[in-house]
């Protein structure tokens, strides 16, 4: 199947959409836009649709029912006018409440299914629920994952995923001005959740301040740890130089990258962070933990600096090494720009279209 072969193909794209903005939500929205532009007819089934009435969102348990019933009804209707379901899947309750029902409804309605699994905690989830996931996956046409890391994880649990990488729109994340200002600006673009360990990035920033007291840090994200992180910043006397920007839409995020000198990724578990792709495309060097799928996409000393998790000293020293050596900083910029080109739609679309073609092919007898 080529791009022209998409014309007239009816795709049911199942996944989250902004708001709030996040890795999977942004990828779902972007994929819908790209597939429509290529000639397909995409109907998006949103798994995080707003609660109606809104007060239901405050009632645990009941809110799941109020979201699940209209979601299943929408899946049933969309399946009746769709050639293939593309399901954006994740671990835990997200799998059981949203991905698995979409697979089974497609099976009942004889619609081809492609499961697009993402998330850095897959192994822990499959250790608990591997049998039921395998049982459901036997009813699909294909399992795709964005990285070699997840491919290895699923293979260990008896499944055979194919790699279809995340997509970066280079036009939305153009490179920053190559001339650096005299005041280093560090950026973190992860949600304020324990998994992403923003506290380590804040403590790494303290290391940077020992050599660059004029530096500043912006944390773009929201989540349950905001109060704790703000207290940490205040206790260290950094309230004037650490900004909590909240969740930013992609245009605002792109502008933030263009103002940055370094992007930090302190996560404790990860797969293929969009923030790293966006930083590369924006011409910003990356300092990241070496967890999960990150070493599969980034090469230490080539297009990123990789450090152990929960080690603010190592992260801070890596930042200093880049900030203090203009030639190394520029080499990382160029390596990141080159790496980002591997994740463009032009590179990914033939792989994805071939997956659709094989998923829709009649079974051999």
N, C-alpha and C positions, 0 to 999 in steps of 0.2 A: 504494500500500500504506500503510495507516495502522497505528498501534500495535496495534489490535485484529487487523489482518491478519497480524501476526507470530505469533499464537497457532497453534501446530502447525508453524510453519516450522522446518525442521531446518538448523542452521547449524554447519558445521565451522570453528572459529576456530583458525587456525594462527599460532603466535607464541610468544615467550618469556614465562615467568611468574616471579615472584619465588619464592624468592631466586635471585640477589641482586635487590634492588629497583633499578629503573632506569626511564627514561622509557617505553620501549616495553613493558617487562614490566608496569609499572603500568597502562598504557593497555590492554593485552591483558586483564589481570585485571578491570579496571573495566568494559570493554566486555562481557565474558562475564556479569558480574553484572547489568548493565543490560538486556542482551538477554533473559536468563532472566526477569528481573522483568517484562519487557514481554510475556512469553508464548511466546517462542521456546524451542526445545530446542537448547541449545548444547553441542557436544562440543569440548573444547579439545585440540588436538594441540600438545604442548609441544616447541619446538625446542631448548630448553636443559635437557632432562630430565637428572637425575643419572646419572653413569656407573655402570654395573654390569658387573663389579666396580669398586669405587672406585679401585683402584690404576691402572686404565686411564687415568685423567685425567692421570697423570704421563708418559704415553708419546705424544709427538707423532706424528701420522699414524695410528697404531693407534687412538687415542681417537676420531678422526673416523669411522672405519669402525664402531666399536662403537656410536656414537651414530646414524649414518646408517641402518644396516640396520634397527633396530627402528623408527626414525622413518618410513621408507618403508613398512614393513609396517603401521604404525598408520594412515598416510594412506590406504592401500588399503582397509583395513577400514572406516574412518570414511566414506570416499567412498561406500561401499555403502549407507549409511543417512543421507545428507545431501542437502539440496536445493541448498545453495550453500556454497562455500568462501570464507571471508574470510581472506585471507593477509596478515599483517603482515610487510612486506618491508623490507630494508635493503640497503646497498651491499656490494660485495666478495664474500668467500666466503659470507657470510650469504645473498646472493642465489643463488649457484650451488648451494650445498649444501641449502638449505631452501626458499626461495621457488620457484625454478624446478621442482624435483621435484614440489612440491605442485600447481603449475599443470598439469604434464603428466599427473600421475595423475588429476586432476579431468577433464582433457580425454579421457583414455582411458575413464573411467567415466561420461562424459556428465553431469558435475556443473557447474553454473554457477560462475564464478570472479570474485571481486572482489579485486584486488590493492591493498592499502593501503600505499603506499610512504612511508617517512619516513627522515630522515637528512640532515644538512646538507652531506654530501660527495657528493651525487648527481652533480654536473657532472663531477667528476674520474672517478668510476666510469663514467659514460656515455661519456666520451671514450675510455675503454679498451674498454668492453664494450657500447656502444650497439647494435651490430648484433644481437648475440645476445639482448639484452634486448627489442628490438623484435620479433624473431622469436617469442620466447616470449609477449610481450604480445598478439600477434595471436590467441592461443588463449584470451583472457580475455573476460569480459563487461564489465569496467570497470576503470579505473585511477583510484584516488582518492588524493589527497595532502592534508595538513593545512593547506597555506598557498599563497598566491599566488606565493611565491618558488619552491617546487618545481613549481608549475604552469608557470611561465615556463621553468624548466630543462628539464622533459620536453617542452614544446612545441618548444623549439629542436632537439630530437632526434627530431622527427616523431611524437610521441605526444600524445594528447589527454586529459590528466587532468582530473578534476573535484575541486573542493575540498570535503572533509568535515573540519571542524576537529577538533582534539583536544578532549576533553571534560574539564571540571572539575566535580567534585562539591562544590558550595558547602557542603553540610552537613558534609563531612569537613574542610574548611579554613575554619572560621568566623573572622570578623575578630578581631583582637587588641584589647586594651583601648586605647581612644584616648588614654589618658594615658601619656605617655612618662616613663621613668625618667631620672634624671640621668646615667646611664652608658650611652652609646650602644652598642648591640649590632648588629654587622654579621654577616650570614650569607651563606655561599656553599654552594649545594646542587648541586655538579657533581662527577663522578668525578675522581679524581686521575690524569688522563691528559694528555699534552701538548696534545691538542686543546682542552682546557678552560682551559689557561693559568692555573692557580690561583696561580702565582707573581706574576702581575700584580695579582691581588686582594690578596695579602699585602703587596706594595709599595704599593698604593693605601692599605691600612690604615695603613702607616707615615705617609703624608701626613695622614690623619685624626688620628693621634696627636699631631701638632704642635699641634693646636688642642684636642683632646679626649684628654688623656693617660690618662684613666680609661676609655676605650673598650675594647671587647673584640671578638674575631672568632671565629666558629665555622665550621669547614669540615666539611660533612656529605657524605661520599663516601669511596670507597676506590679504590685503583688502584696502578699500578706506580711512580708518582712520589711516593708517601708519604714514603719515606726522604729524598729530595732536598728536599721541601718542609719536612719537619720540621727538616732541617739549616739551611735558609734562615731559618726562624723562630728557631732557637736562636742562629745567628750574629748575628741582629739583636737578641738579648736580649729576645725577646717570648714566651718559653716559658710565662710565667704568664698571658698574656692572649690567646693564640691556642689554641683547642681543636680537635683533630681528633676529630670525633665518630664517624667511620666511617659506614657505610651504615645508614640509619635506616628502619624500617618506616613506613608512611604516617601512623599515629597519632602516633608519636614525631616525625616530620617536621612534622606539623601543629602540635604543641606548640612545636617550635623556632621555626617562623614566628611564632607568637603572642608569642614573647619578643623578636623582632627589631625593630629600628628601620629597617634598610635590608637589602635583598637585592642582592647583587652577582652579575652574570653576566659573567665575563671571557673567554668562549669565543672561539676563533679562527675557527670555522665553526659554523653552527647552522641549525636549521630553525624549529621552534616549541617552544621549551623549556617543558616542563611546570613547571619551577621558577618561571618568570615568571607563568604562570597561577595557580599555587598562592600565590605572593606577593600577587598582586592580590586573590585571594579572601580572603586572610588580612589584608588591609588594611595591607600593607607596601609602601612605595615601592621602586622598582627602579632600579638603575644598571647598565646593560648595554653591552656592545660593540654596534656597529651592523652586525654581519656577517650574511650570508646572509638568512634569512627574518625576522630580528628587526625590521627596519624595516617589514615588511609587517604585523606585529601590534602593534607599539608605536610611539607617536608621541612624538618627542623634545620635551620641554617640556610635554607634556600628561599622558600616563600613564606616562612613564619618562624617565630621562636617558640618552641614547645617546652613547657616546664611541668614538673609534677603538680598534681592537684593539692590544694590547701597549703601551698608554700608561697606566702607573700614575698619572702625575701628573694627567692629565685625569680618570681615574676617581676619584682621591682628591679632587680639587677639586669634582667633581660631588657627591660624598658630603658635603663640607663645606657646599656651597650648600644642600643639603636640610636638614642637621642644624642649621644656623644660622638658618633661617627657618621658624618654626612654621607660618605661613600657607601657604607653598609646600608644606611637608611634608604638611599636612592636605589641600591640594588634590590632591596626588598620590595620597593614600590614597583619596579619594572617586572620582577618575578611574579608579583601578585596580579598585575595587569595581564600578563601573559597567561597565567593560570585561569583567570576569570573567563577567558575566551573559550575554554573547554566546556563551559556550562551554558552557552547561549542556546536559544531555541533552534538555530540552524543546526547545531550539533546534536541536540537531544531529540528533535522531532522525528527523524527517520527511525530511531530506536523505538520510540513510543508507538509510532504508526505500525511498525512491524509487530509489536506486541498485540495491538488491537486486531490486526489481520489474523494472527494465529489464534487468538482467543475466540474469534467469531467463526473460525473454520469449522465445518462439521466434523464430528469425531470419525476416526477411521474404524471400519468394522472388519 
